[in-house]
Amino acid sequence: MSKTPTAEHARLAEATGRAEDDLFTANPWYEWGPYLSERAWGTVREDYSESGDAWGSFPHDHARSRAYRWNEDGMAGISDIRHELCLALALWNGKDPILKERMFGLTGPEGNHGEDVKEYWWYLEGLPSHALLRWRYHYPQAAFPYEQLVNHGRGRHDPELELLDTGVFDDDRYWSVDVTYAKASPTEVLLRIELENHGPDEATLHVLPTLWFRNTWSWREGSARPRIEWDGNGLRVADHRLAGYRLDAAPGPDGAAPESLFCQNETNAPRIYGAPSTTPYPKDGINDHVVSGEATVNPEGFGTKAAFRYRVTVASGGKAELRLRLLGPATASATGADWAGDAFAGVVAAREKDADEFYAALAPDEMPPEQMPILRRACAGLVWSKQMYAYSVSRWLDGDPGEPAPPEARLHGRNSGWRHLDSFDVLAMPDPWEYPWFAAWDLGFHCVPWAHLDPAFAKYQLIVLLREWFQHPNGALPAYEWDFGDVNPPVHVMAAMAVFLIDGGTDREFLERIFQKLLVNFTWWLNREDADGKNVFGGGFLGLDNISPIDRSNLPEGVSLEQADGTAWMAYYTLSMLQIALKLAEDNGVYWDMVIKFLEQFVMVARALGRQGLYDADDAFFYDRLVYASGETTQVKVKTISGLLPVLPAVPLSTRVVSDAERLGKRFARLRDAWAETGGTLGVGRLQGKDGDQRLLVSVIDADELRTSLAAFFDEAEFLSSHGLRSVSKRYQGNPYTLEGVAGAWIDYEPAESTTSMFGGNSNWRGPIWMPLNYLAIRQFVLYQEYFGDDFKLEYPTGSGQERTFGEIAQDLSDRLISIWLPGPDGRRPLYGGTERLQTDPAWKDNLFFNEYFHGDNGAGLGAAHQTGWTALVADLILRPPHAGPTLQADTDVPPEAS
């Protein structure tokens, strides 16, 4: 919660209804936002092939010429909330073979470590109402090295060939392009484009702000084609529900008005299919006209895609600025007829002031000033990650009326069991280029920092995935579009409680609503992932990709896997549901039944972890276990961060809760008996605290086991690095673990990119530092601190002889993670490793990436560069530092009448 309401908070308060009921009408400031993807090509939604080769069926080379079916993409783009009218930037340096309309990267098969974008851009600013957005891009002045990047000649054991490695930025021959959107009102959006020539010579850049309609008319019978036309002053929208909107452009730096160009957002059929043309001015008409001078733009001045073309010449070291305005039909312009002058500058300055005040209000008083840029850039990435996600699986499987039917094999292939899924929702994406589709467990983590920015949007994200058009009738949540049926860790419940508390802990309607739907999902986990009823759960890879020496999602026939992390996730899920039930029982005694239900369930899961051989007392570590058809078993005795997960589930209960439970008599009997079987009398843990204010810790392991089980994770020779906890013990560096009896089943410590192709090879859980599990550990250690207090200490780091409380350990781990983005004494950020330009060049070094994961030894950013989904959890660590106290209030008292 902010300290003082600001102008931005006032905008968010202009809600006309609950966002989780209808985001489209919830707030007028949501009408225009960064809902445009940065990559629509190479996605499952656009793949209509028989083989399911999404990368090959719609490659980058098709993107400029082929109409998308489901969504659009662009650079620095925004759209209306229904994703029908889009505005984005295109550039041409006079040397490239095509316009730069979208970011280029390698496909999964092309990259030596999977898909990988090969461009440099950053999100500099973002307000949750989208009243201010800022984006930066570095564009080479030489021809973009497409062929060199594709034909890199590197293998899995080699580093990736990055754009900086090609020499295209040598002698600083590049443009920096800053795009700022500032709203004068919900339907008046000002666009400023700032250009700087960093090269040694004068250079010319073609800048094409582009307005276009998403193609909906080609897929809907009887649908009329809308129109963008030149009306003598600007581009005007007609024949559409947004009719009357206009895009105005001020003259360029030379005083000349920009040229207006028009084509249709329709496929260039001769180029793509070798078929007859449907229009002389197809989607790539503006591209072909600018690059090759072809007569492929409509001389009559209308189309469904239009651009203003500026030719901007700038001296070495010089700058230029372009100004445009998107104005709604019923808008009384706040900037007036002379909109491009002082009024324009005034609006931009006011929104910048609003952003300063908003983030100052969010920040805790004790926050070090050097953390503010990290906070603002992380939150900017969150805001820019919003995208319209349109995907009707049944329509995708069956094809569109009047179009050729998709191959028969698709009816039994990818996502064919998810026909009910019919999304048309704004969702927060893990990464707008590398992962331009939601992932269920990523989304849960996204919502935690989102709760600080816009609690209504955070709640909407959590609720919508549980709505009937997402959640499967059997209770499963869709994982991600490559395979909705895969299983992700159940972090939705953690996110729900965190959002509830960050928002002030008063919205019981939200908490009750999400609890009811999570009950269905919880039951699915019981029935699907514990089919034998042993309370030992599987789930396959569970988001941890290649963390095991075997592919946990594709086991040999007749072999099953009892997963320590699968069972631990279920223990975590159970205790989180218990916390919500306790909170709801404060006002409604009906939920007391759910308290008992989840206490019972937790004890059974905790008992299973101990009795099924998943805990090795000698190693003080939890391991997976293979079960063969013969009944023989083998422990997979490799130390990975999945072994930390069973250590984390814990919740303190007040003795009043326990005594109230005992008064329930028969309903408590089974729970009491189960507790006795664990060796306890009243609980799994021990009573702690002063007389009259005692609490019971319900956890998987006791205090002594907790101390020994964490020793490996706090050991700098194993898991503890300077920048967080590694995903695999460093003890396997040069000493790989091999699972006997399973061909090719081995694992070593790989601190950077993966050398295995398991799960595509574009992520690596065999050494690097990952934010989500580090975050969960930190928050759980805060809870342990609340319970144990300052008297309980652990050696940290292991072998150092230093004793630390859980609170001190949590803060230290948080500091290690945050240090990834902070300059060290030498001015270098761990984030940028050995990339000299990113470390020292003033035009580069203060722009921050938020990578998917980080080098296990030096903290350098790896994987997707714009993963301000779960990596934006760093914002929550800054806004709620561990030393400030517990994350969750778990020792809820239940009113006497509830029992």
Secondary structure, DSSP 8 states (H G I E B T S, - for coil): --SS--HHHHHHT--SS-TTT-HHHH-GGGSEES--BS--TT-STT---SS--HHHHS-HHHHTTS--SS--B-EEEEEETTS-EEEEEEEE-SSSSS-B-S--EE-TTTSTTS-EE---EEEEEE-TTSSEEEEEEEEESS---HHHHHT----TTS----GGGGTTTGGG-EEEEEEEEEEEETTEEEEEEEEEE-SSS-EEEEEEEEEEE---TTTSTT----EEEE-SSSEEEESSTTTT-EEEE---TTS---EEEEE-SS--HHHHHS---S-SS-TTHHHHHHHH--S-S-TTSEESEEEEEEEEEE-TT-EEEEEEEEE-TT---SS-TTTTTHHHHHHHHHHHHHHHHHHHHHS-TT--GGGHHHHHHHHHHHHHTEEEEEEEHHHHHH--TTS----GGGGGSTTTT-TT-EEEEEEE-SBTTTB-S-BHHHHHHHHHHHHHH-HHHHHHHHHHTTSTTTS-TTS----BTT-TTS-----HHHHHHHHHHHTTS--HHHHHHHHHHHHHHHHHHHHHTTTTSSS----TTTT-TT-SSS-TTS--TT-EEE-HHHHHHHHHHHHHHHHHHHHHHTT-GGGHHHHHHHHHHHHHHHHHHHHTT-EETTTTEE-EEEE-TTS-EEEE---BGGGTGGGS-EEEEEHHHHHHHHTTTHHHHHHHHHHHHTT-SS-SS-EESSTTS-EEEEESS-HHHHHHHTTTTT-TTTTEETTEEBSB-GGGTTS-EE-TTSTT-EE---SSS-SS-GGGGS---SS-B-HHHHHHHHHHHHHHHHHHGGG-EEESSTTS--EEEHHHHHHHHHHHHHGGGS--TTS--GGGTT-HHHHH-TTTTT---B-SEE-TTT--EES-TB-TTGGGHHHHHHHS-GGG--SS-------GGG-
